[in-house]
Amino acid sequence: MAEDRDKEFRPVNQILGAKPSLGPIPADQIFPWAIIALTSYFIVNGFFGSFFADEWQKWLWTILIAGWGMATWWILSGGRSWRFLSKFMGVPTWTRGTARYKSFLEFRYERQNRKTKRRHRRSSK
């Protein structure tokens, strides 16, 4: 009996452990994308609205800027952003070195003494 149970198919809920989404759009991207879309609308229609002759040009530029901003945000903060961003991280170069520890206070004191010794040498000549 126990062997039959082990071989038996166990249904698993596929949604367990999955991130919430609206179709292909992750749910954690919706709020930032809304801010990006509104910002691009206000930039194009507010600041640069007088540069465009037709209304369709405003909407075209709004969609292009919003799409660029959303794609950039998705690349930088998406679920597997490390795949793209890890290409730009430099690998640290590890080296071994030795240096004699010298306190900053001692260094300053020695520096002041050198200056006074130079003054004494100049004045004695």
C-alpha positions in Angstrom: 0.0 0.0 0.0 2.7 2.5 0.9 4.5 1.7 -2.4 1.3 2.5 -4.4 1.0 5.9 -2.7 4.6 6.8 -3.6 4.0 6.1 -7.3 0.6 7.9 -7.3 0.4 11.3 -9.0 0.2 14.2 -6.7 -1.4 17.4 -8.1 0.5 20.6 -7.2 -1.0 24.0 -7.5 1.2 25.8 -10.1 0.3 29.2 -8.8 2.1 28.6 -5.4 5.3 30.6 -5.2 4.5 32.6 -8.4 4.5 36.4 -8.4 1.2 38.2 -9.1 0.8 39.6 -12.6 -1.7 41.0 -15.1 -0.9 38.8 -18.1 2.7 39.3 -19.0 3.0 42.5 -16.9 4.3 41.9 -13.3 2.1 43.5 -10.6 5.0 45.2 -9.0 5.6 47.2 -12.2 2.1 48.7 -12.6 2.5 51.6 -10.1 5.9 52.7 -11.4 4.8 52.4 -15.0 1.7 54.6 -14.2 4.0 57.3 -12.8 6.3 57.0 -15.8 3.4 57.4 -18.2 1.9 60.4 -16.4 5.3 62.0 -16.2 6.0 61.6 -19.9 2.5 63.0 -20.7 3.1 66.1 -18.6 6.6 66.5 -20.0 5.5 66.3 -23.6 2.3 68.2 -23.3 3.4 70.7 -20.7 7.0 71.7 -21.4 7.3 70.7 -25.1 3.7 71.1 -26.1 4.3 74.3 -28.1 6.9 72.6 -30.3 4.5 70.2 -31.9 2.1 71.4 -34.6 -0.3 68.4 -34.5 -2.0 66.6 -31.6 -0.9 63.2 -33.0 2.8 64.2 -32.7 2.3 64.9 -29.0 0.7 61.5 -28.5 3.4 59.8 -30.5 6.2 61.3 -28.5 4.3 60.6 -25.2 4.0 56.9 -26.2 7.7 56.7 -27.3 9.0 58.4 -24.1 6.7 56.4 -21.8 7.7 53.1 -23.6 11.4 53.9 -23.2 10.9 54.8 -19.6 8.9 51.6 -18.8 11.4 49.4 -20.7 14.3 50.9 -18.8 12.5 50.5 -15.4 11.6 46.9 -16.2 15.3 46.1 -17.2 16.6 47.7 -14.0 14.1 46.4 -11.5 12.7 43.3 -13.2 12.8 39.8 -11.7 16.0 38.7 -13.4 17.7 42.1 -13.8 20.9 40.6 -12.6 21.3 38.8 -15.9 21.6 42.1 -17.8 23.2 44.3 -15.1 25.8 41.7 -14.1 27.5 42.3 -17.4 28.5 45.8 -16.4 30.0 45.0 -13.0 33.7 44.9 -12.9 35.4 42.0 -11.2 37.5 43.1 -8.3 41.2 42.6 -8.5 42.6 41.2 -5.4 46.2 41.9 -4.6 48.3 41.5 -1.5 50.4 44.3 -0.2 52.0 45.4 3.0 52.3 48.8 4.4 53.6 50.0 7.7 50.8 51.5 9.9 51.4 55.1 10.7 49.0 57.1 12.7 47.7 60.3 11.2 48.6 62.2 14.4 52.2 61.0 14.2 52.4 61.9 10.5 51.1 65.4 11.2 53.6 65.8 14.1 56.5 64.7 12.0 55.4 67.0 9.2 55.4 70.0 11.6 58.8 69.1 12.9 60.2 69.0 9.4 58.9 72.5 8.8 60.5 73.8 11.9 63.8 72.1 11.2 63.9 73.7 7.7 63.2 77.1 9.3 66.0 76.6 11.7 68.4 75.6 8.9 67.5 78.6 6.8 67.8 81.0 9.7 71.2 79.5 10.9 72.8 80.0 7.4 
